[in-house]
Amino acid sequence: MAPWQGTFSSISTCFATVSIGTPQTPLDQKLQAISGAGFQGIELGFPDLLSFTSTFHHAEISPRDYDALCVAGKQVKQLCQEADLKIVMLQPFANFEGWDLESAQRDDAFFRAAGWIRIMRAVGTDMLQVGSTDAASTTSLRNVLATDLAELADLLAQHEFRLAYENWCWAAHAPDWKDVWEIVQKVDRPNIGLCLDTFQTAAGEWADPTTSSGLIEREGATREDLDRQFQQSLEELAKTVPKEKIYILQISDAYKPQRPLGREPDANGLRPRGRWSMNLRPMPFDGGYLPVVDVARAILRTGFRGWFSMEVFDGGPEGKDQEWRDLKEFARKAMDSHERLLRESAEH
């Protein structure tokens, strides 16, 4: 046994279903590839569940038809049991917190939450990923954001479920790990913790897809300044976040865009880092440039030994859709990347 295997032997491996194939790829094929590569669990992506549900019912199913989704979800649970895969988390639940108290958007957010909780019961998972909202019309007041999330955590607690809150680096109010950690502390519930992500952390605090260098550029600051500030942030993470409040670590890298992205939101309101995230996120050691090992090492220094989950969106350096010819080979390559990440994290 290599030294790193002993050090990190308790770490479980997970693969997001949205990261392999397309929503049209049969889910059972995805599961077979993931399981065959040695992964122990999946993040069940809602697009995959919706596609499976439409196929299962032989009809186009609405994303709000929770009756149909739950019926199909029970079949997904069975497929995962047959593939010896745990459904670690349902994802991605978006734009939940921060709406005006009497608004239709807030009512809709809680309607969706109730539906997703039903799905969690059907598929047999106990964790819901909630991304920090990127809706510009929501409030930035952290007490309000925390109050909404506390209400959601209490709904989840009725079923002994957990809430994994993730900083999306293009979010409206909480783009960094420190932002979501401060909010989680304000929520103050035992069943809320962090979903950390190597891409979200490095892409938000160190990299910038709108510059020619691919790095954050500040007037008067050098590359050494940027690196030092980023390492200081990781040091703070390692020293201040309790290991039990990290529920999962998602793994991906990023390609440097071949041409800098425009700084303004696109026609759908998506900010540049959000557009970057969609299809320019390979697995580590496969053409990206983010300091992924540094992020993983900092999180491991907290004592965290939970789920490492491969969540990639790899359209190649040009961000084009892949032709998915060999799911098994892609999953095997991801396992190799996972093992190398742990090995390099242990070397320092």
Salt bridges, closest charged atoms under 4 A:
ASP48 OD1 - LYS30 NZ 2.58
ASP67 OD1 - ARG118 NH2 2.70
ASP108 OD1 - ARG64 NH1 2.61
ASP108 OD2 - ARG112 NE 3.13
ASP126 OD1 - ARG162 NH2 3.71
ASP148 OD1 - ARG106 NH2 2.84
GLU151 OE1 - ARG106 NH2 3.24
ASP154 OD1 - ARG189 NE 2.79
ASP179 OD1 - ARG142 NH2 2.60
GLU182 OE1 - ARG142 NH1 2.43
ASP197 OD2 - ARG281 NH2 3.37
ASP225 OD1 - ARG228 NH2 2.66
ASP227 OD1 - ARG223 NE 3.10
GLU235 OE2 - LYS239 NZ 3.08
GLU235 OE1 - ARG301 NH1 2.84
GLU236 OE1 - LYS178 NZ 2.88
ASP286 OD2 - LYS333 NZ 3.05
ASP294 OD1 - ARG297 NH1 3.17
GLU311 OE1 - ARG281 NH2 3.19
GLU318 OE1 - LYS320 NZ 3.02
GLU323 OE1 - ARG325 NH2 2.58
GLU329 OE2 - ARG332 NH2 2.48
ASP336 OD2 - ARG332 NH1 2.39
GLU344 OE2 - ARG340 NE 2.82
